[in-house]
Every structure is written in structure tokens, then in C-alpha cells.
Amino acid sequence: MTDTVRPGPRNAITDVPGLTVGNAADASIRSGVTVLVPDQAAIAAVDSRGGAPGTRETDALGAGTLAGKADAIVLSGGSAFGLAAATAVQMRLAAAGRGFPAGGYSVPIVPAAILFDLANGGDKGWIEADAGNPYEALAQAAFDSRGLDVDPGRIGAGYGAKAGTRPGGLGTASAVDPVTGASIGALVAVNSIGEVTDTKGRFWAAPLEQDKEFGGLGAPEAAGSLDPPLGKLSGGARPSPRENTTVAIVATDAVMGHEDVMRFAVMAQDGLARAIRPAHTPFDGDTVFALSTGQTGSEAAIDPLVLTRLGAIAADCLARAIARGVHASREG
């Protein structure tokens, strides 16, 4: 075994054993849904840093909560309308007998986060016409299409996304820690107000690139102030709160307690700042979910130094996933 961190065989979050991912999009509304489902409820946590988050069931993943696990995680376009996607996934899981036991019933815990893509030019007439919420059907299609293959680009929750002045998209990446053997993966829908590249299209995450996975374009120019990264603002257009957001999931098969997964999420959030300039703004709802499929109890279960190592790898993995998603959208 080498001492170099390398991607897993798929370079996708599904390199973490026990995870499947499904995507669905609607070209007419220019939006979509991404669903991640673990084989069994996984210990889960969340870290939200943006000023305008749109989420569901995040309180259930907080410290001292009864559940502390998730049966699925949903990422969706559609702003608050997209939160309906989680209900559709919840019903699919309930029909399969999945969920937290309560009063003789199984209640699936399905946290979700949304991004704003309502102003991207797609047909949004269904909103005013009261024609039904399309995200329920999209979520069902994404759930039913789940598998191990996850292609980055304009798919799923990233279908109608923007990354600064460039097309956004859905990205994924993975890494294997050569010290512990743990697998780490990231999945992200990039819809940031900040830029992911310099003015020549070279990614801020370039120092972390593996095997030219986002084009091998080279290192970006040294960045000074907020120009050019604030491309959306420099042209005179002024965004409104809740009109952007990068939403992500990181996962590992390392055995962790709930406290560990919470810290894993916090550390992984650094990946946004490594790949997007600026991140965590008042206009973004930047939210990162974290999962451990290794299973353990509610208390800490991993050496803090090992957790530090895995959290740092997760942040790099998330930064790579962001660049991969945007690069694939641009090339496609």
C-alpha cells in the first residue's frame, strides 16, 4: 500500500460500500433531483454555513437527538418546492419497511437540501397554475434509477444549476485513505454565487486534481481580492438571498459515532472554500451532509487523529467533486 491518497475505482461516492445514487431531471423545467440511499440507515450529521439554507429534517441529525441516522439524503433543485422530493422518497422507503420504529410504524428519516434554479429560463408555469409539484415524480424516478454509476455533469439536482457565471452541475469524487484503508466519497450539486475558476477557466481546486479529472488545465492565477471571483456581482446584477446554494453529501465506511460524523461534516465543509470563491455567503445556503456506513453507537468511536485525517481527505474530495461537476457540465 502506498502513502498516497488515490480515488476509488469509480471516483464516485458509491465507492463507499453500501451506497446507491439515483438522478432524474426534467429538461422542460430545467431542474432535477438526486437521491442517495444507504443499504441500511446510516449515522448522519449536517453542517450548514450559508446564509440562506433550504433544508428538511436537519434538526433530527443534531447533537443529542433520538434518531441520528438517515435512511436517505435528497438533493434537489426547485428552491423550497424541491423539498417535496424528500416526501416522495420517504414514501418509497416506508413501502419497503424502512425507517425509525415509532408507535408500531416505520418512519423513514429523509433529510434534504435544495438549491435555487427557478430563474434559469425553464418552464415554471406549474407554480402559478397549481399544476402539481414535479419534484415528487422526479424523486420517484431518481429513487427507482439508483445504482453504483454516477456521472458528473448536468444531471440530477445539478441539471439547472449555475456556478458563478458558468454552468453548474452535479459532481462526485472519491478517495481511499492509504493509512486506514477507509473509503471517502463526495456528491455535490454546485449552484454557487462564487466562481470555481479564474478568468481563464482554470479551477481553484486544481492543486487537488487527480488524473486530469477536471481537464488538467493547470493552476489558476494567484487570486488577490474578490475580483474576478464575484463574477455575478461585477457585471452590475444584484442577486437576492436564497438564489444560489451548493449542497453536498460526504460519506465514509470508517466506523464513527454520531459526534465523529458531526465533526466529519464540519471539516468536509472546508472543501467548498477550496473550490469556490467566495463560499458561505449571505446568498448561498451551503449545506453538507455526512454519513458513516460503518455503524456504531451515539458516542465518539474513532481516534481523534484518525478523524482529523479523514476529515481533511473529505474536504479535498468535496473540492474535487465540485470541479468535476462544473467541468463535466461545461464539456457536455
Buried (B, 14 or more C-beta within 10 A) or exposed (E): EEEEBEBBEBBBBBBBEBBBBBBBBBEEBBBBBBBBBBEEBBBBBBBBBBBBBBBBBBEBBEEEBEBBBBBBBBBBBBBBBBBBBBBBBBBBBBEEEBBBEEEEEBBBBBBBBBBBBBEBEBEBEBBEEEEEBBBBBBBBBBBEBBEEEBEBBBBBBBBBBBBBBBBBBBBBBBBBBEEBEBBBBBBBBBBBBBBBBBEEBBBBBBEBBBEEBBBEBEEBEEEEEBEBBBBBBEEEEEBEBBBBBBBBBBBBBBBBBBBBBBBBBBBBBBBBBBBBBBBBBEBBBBBBBBBBBBBBEBEBBBEEEBBBBBBBBBBBBBBBBBBBBBBBBBEE
